[in-house]
């Protein structure tokens, strides 16, 4: 059923010279996509930098007020919407999930950057003042050379490193690098298996650690148990499917591998305090 969820854009957005990666001024992008205000998801990576304008954008049901030099990253599958006010300026970059696989030895290279963690709290931030000129120059250069995939790809990687160094890291990050790597691997495994594997012990076995170790890791770095992390991913996908409104509750329950509709409804209500149908009605205008 996932394949039937509307994916509004392809990475070959029409203004781009290269199908694998497109760079565009936000004002031009909005002219071509002026009706793109309802909830939708992409099958490619997407990031947007605001340099002027106001309003709000939402990623996976977390809302953010727009401010100058705010940037947001999105991974394939996340759902978002926006509501802009005034004249919007900035840059939009869309690129295929396989763009760097032929350029880099490590196929999971993007996972090394915190803003591709899949956690919304890591994906939205404001560029520091002392980096803004350089970031703007890199994006302008990408626009100038967007017919050259090699230059654009190399510039994009440089931009990622520049922005990663810009983000404030906890002073204990280096000392806990192993734990952060382990957590990243856990989150990646959840993304691949959350429909089938629901117990911390299943993931602990895949990571070659004990369930107690995994729980301690999650509590230390995320402030929640491993079971809660898994549960939250299932709930997030349920919410994503519910706001699309193309599918019945029974279809969503089946897609998420629940034995029956009633069990899914009880699971959802226990976590959210609402039944799936109540959540759907409450969010009927999501993105409008």
Phi, psi and omega in degrees: 000331184304323181297341181273349178294129184304123172250101195295320183241154167255164181291346176274050178302138202300338183281345188282144175281317177263133179291335183281333183209136178229141178234135187206149172289140183301320181300319178291320180299318181289328176297318182282337184237042186293341179266003185275068182241353180267162181302134179206165178228155181252160171253022180216171176280148186213131168221153186222134176245125177266127174248348176198155179113178182212179180127208184214145171228152185231132176236121180047047172073010173253123186265145180226133173282134183284137173222161182298137179066023169278142179231143173227145178245145175225137176265160179306137176099338179290152182250139181209167176205168180209161176217109187260153177231132178078192182278119182266134176226151180155206183222147176235132175234126175241135178214148183292147182295343180257010186305316188265358185295331179272350183258336187239146179290320182274110182293342180257027186304320183297333181292348178286342180268133185299328184282000171250025182286341186087357177264121187302326182298337179267348191266346184237123180200169180254132180291133179299149184304318185286353178254352190295318181297316180295315179300315178298319180295320179297316180293322176296321178295323177295322176296318182295322186250024188292351172283348181251102184300323181296314180295316181296317181295316179296320179295323180295316178296319177299318179298318178300315180295321179298315181288325179294320179291338180284334184284140180285127178252149175299143184297341181264008186300313183298319181295333183251023183305320180300316180295321178295321178295318179297318178296317179300319178295322177298314180296323178293321178294322176299316182301325182278334193232006189297339178287332184252320185256120185240357185250139178305325182297330178295317181284324177300320179296320179292333180266357180060041174226172179275156175302324178296320178297316180296318178297316180297320179298313182294321179293323180292315188262335183241346180075023178210165180283164178298321178298322179292324178297315179296313180301317182296328178291322177295315179298319180300315180294323176299316178298317179302316182288326181293322182283342176294326173070007178276346192237148177285164177299321180297320179295320179294318177301318179295316180300324182269008171070034172272145184297324178206167183298319184295321179294319177300316181298317179295318179299313183295315182294324179299323183275315189262344183078006178224151171286162176305319181294320178295320177298317180299315180294319180297326183256023182302323182265014179303120179090353181274000000 
